[in-house]
Amino acid sequence: MTVEEAIDRASLLYPASKDNNDLYGWLSELEARICKEIHGTDSEKITSSSGARTLTVPDAYAELYPLYLMMKTDLANSDIARFNNHSAVFNRAYSDYADYCTRNGELPETVYYTLP
C-alpha cells in the first residue's frame, strides 16, 4: 500500500475533517513506530511529496494504516467513543502484524512493543 492509497482508503471509510498535512504526519508517526518497534530500523519522514512511496507493512496487513488515521482523526475531534472503537480495532491489526513478523522470524533480537 502506498501513502496515497492509505489516505484515500481512510477518507473513503471515514471522511476526515483534517487536512492532508495532519494525515501525512500521522502516517509518518506510525511508519516510524513500525520500523522501530517491529523491525528495529529507522524510517524516512513521510511528507506530501511521498504519495507514491510504498509503506512497510505488506498488503495483507496494510489495513492498519487507514485504521490509525481514523483513530487519530477521532482523537483530534475529541470523539472519545469512536476513538475507543477504532483504537481497539487498530490495536488488533497492529498485534496481528507483529505476530506475523514473529512467526516469520522478522523481529530483531530486542523488541520494544507498545501500543497507543
Rosetta blueprint (number, residue, H / E / L):
1 M L
2 T E
3 V H
4 E H
5 E H
6 A H
7 I H
8 D H
9 R H
10 A H
11 S H
12 L H
13 L H
14 Y L
15 P L
16 A L
17 S L
18 K L
19 D L
20 N H
21 N H
22 D H
23 L H
24 Y H
25 G H
26 W H
27 L H
28 S H
29 E H
30 L H
31 E H
32 A H
33 R H
34 I H
35 C H
36 K H
37 E H
38 I H
39 H H
40 G L
41 T L
42 D L
43 S L
44 E L
45 K L
46 I L
47 T L
48 S H
49 S H
50 S H
51 G L
52 A L
53 R L
54 T E
55 L L
56 T L
57 V L
58 P L
59 D H
60 A H
61 Y H
62 A L
63 E L
64 L H
65 Y H
66 P H
67 L H
68 Y H
69 L H
70 M H
71 M H
72 K H
73 T H
74 D H
75 L H
76 A H
77 N L
78 S L
79 D L
80 I H
81 A H
82 R H
83 F H
84 N H
85 N H
86 H H
87 S H
88 A H
89 V H
90 F H
91 N H
92 R H
93 A H
94 Y H
95 S H
96 D H
97 Y H
98 A H
99 D H
100 Y H
101 C H
102 T H
103 R H
104 N L
105 G L
106 E L
107 L L
108 P L
109 E L
110 T L
111 V L
112 Y L
113 Y L
114 T L
115 L L
116 P L
